[in-house]
């Protein structure tokens, strides 16, 4: 049984409906037509999502077209967004959405054993 997901944006076609969607750096998660998730960062979510939809985004989304934007999470700078992107890509699929929608006041936990 497929469960409907709560997203940061009401529809996949309208990422700009949140005031934090553009200008600030954000981590976003896209569901692709093959069922996989694609995570990326940007400071212009509208333009980046449109590029993915038009086949001008990342190589992965050109080969696996986007189905919908699952949501995004804002960060104060590119470095923070990049660290969050690395973390979400290490997580198993079932924990990616939980990470994306976790309380933003929680600390970003990066495993120190990899360094």
TAGIMO-V279520 format. One record per residue. N is the residue number from 1. PSI is psi in radians with two decimals (999 if undefined). OMEGA is omega in degrees with one decimal (NA if undefined). BURIAL is 1 if it has 16 or more other ideal C-beta (glycine too) atoms within 10 Angstrom, else 0. Layout:
N_PSI_OMEGA_BURIAL ; N_PSI_OMEGA_BURIAL
//
This chain:
1_2.17_179.7_0 ; 2_2.27_-177.3_0 ; 3_2.42_175.3_0 ; 4_2.40_-177.5_0 ; 5_2.51_173.8_0 ; 6_2.21_-177.6_0 ; 7_2.85_178.6_1 ; 8_-0.31_178.4_1 ; 9_2.48_-176.8_1 ; 10_-0.61_178.4_0 ; 11_2.73_-179.6_0 ; 12_-0.41_-176.8_1 ; 13_-0.04_-175.1_0 ; 14_1.12_-179.4_0 ; 15_-0.32_-176.0_1 ; 16_-0.01_-176.4_0 ; 17_-0.13_174.7_0 ; 18_2.37_-179.4_1 ; 19_-0.34_-179.1_0 ; 20_0.03_-173.9_0 ; 21_-0.53_-176.0_1 ; 22_2.54_179.3_1 ; 23_-0.94_177.4_0 ; 24_2.67_175.7_0 ; 25_2.47_178.3_1 ; 26_2.69_172.3_1 ; 27_2.30_179.8_1 ; 28_2.74_-179.4_1 ; 29_2.19_-179.3_1 ; 30_2.43_170.8_1 ; 31_2.23_-179.0_1 ; 32_2.86_-176.2_1 ; 33_-0.46_179.1_0 ; 34_0.06_178.3_0 ; 35_-0.13_180.0_0 ; 36_2.89_175.8_0 ; 37_2.50_173.3_1 ; 38_2.23_177.8_1 ; 39_2.47_177.5_1 ; 40_3.04_176.4_1 ; 41_2.70_178.3_1 ; 42_2.85_171.0_1 ; 43_0.12_175.1_1 ; 44_1.43_-173.3_0 ; 45_-0.73_179.8_1 ; 46_-0.90_-177.0_0 ; 47_-0.71_-178.9_0 ; 48_-0.75_178.7_1 ; 49_-0.73_177.8_1 ; 50_-0.68_178.0_0 ; 51_-0.74_176.5_0 ; 52_-0.79_-178.3_1 ; 53_-0.58_-178.3_1 ; 54_-0.01_-179.7_0 ; 55_0.28_179.2_0 ; 56_0.17_-178.4_0 ; 57_-2.50_-178.8_1 ; 58_2.72_178.0_0 ; 59_-0.69_-178.7_0 ; 60_-0.75_-177.9_0 ; 61_-0.27_171.7_1 ; 62_-0.65_179.8_0 ; 63_-0.49_-178.4_0 ; 64_1.46_-171.8_1 ; 65_2.53_179.7_0 ; 66_2.52_174.7_1 ; 67_-0.81_179.3_0 ; 68_2.73_174.0_1 ; 69_2.09_-179.7_1 ; 70_-0.56_178.5_1 ; 71_-3.10_179.6_1 ; 72_2.89_177.9_1 ; 73_2.25_-176.8_1 ; 74_2.62_178.3_1 ; 75_2.69_-175.6_1 ; 76_-0.41_-178.2_0 ; 77_2.99_-177.4_0 ; 78_-0.68_-178.6_0 ; 79_-0.77_179.1_0 ; 80_-0.73_179.1_0 ; 81_-0.69_178.8_1 ; 82_-0.71_177.2_0 ; 83_-0.74_179.0_0 ; 84_-0.66_177.6_1 ; 85_-0.75_178.9_1 ; 86_-0.77_-179.2_0 ; 87_-0.84_-176.8_1 ; 88_-0.56_178.9_1 ; 89_-0.33_176.8_0 ; 90_-0.31_-175.6_0 ; 91_2.63_171.5_0 ; 92_2.71_-175.6_0 ; 93_-0.79_-175.1_0 ; 94_-0.26_179.7_0 ; 95_-0.12_-177.4_0 ; 96_-0.82_-180.0_1 ; 97_-0.67_178.6_1 ; 98_-0.71_178.0_0 ; 99_-0.76_-177.1_1 ; 100_-0.64_-175.6_1 ; 101_0.20_177.7_1 ; 102_2.70_178.1_0 ; 103_2.17_-176.6_0 ; 104_-0.22_178.1_0 ; 105_-0.21_177.7_0 ; 106_2.59_178.4_0 ; 107_2.49_173.5_0 ; 108_2.08_-176.9_0 ; 109_1.99_177.5_0 ; 110_2.16_-179.8_0 ; 111_2.27_-179.0_0 ; 112_-0.22_-177.1_0 ; 113_-0.24_-178.6_0 ; 114_-0.21_-176.5_0 ; 115_999_NA_0
//
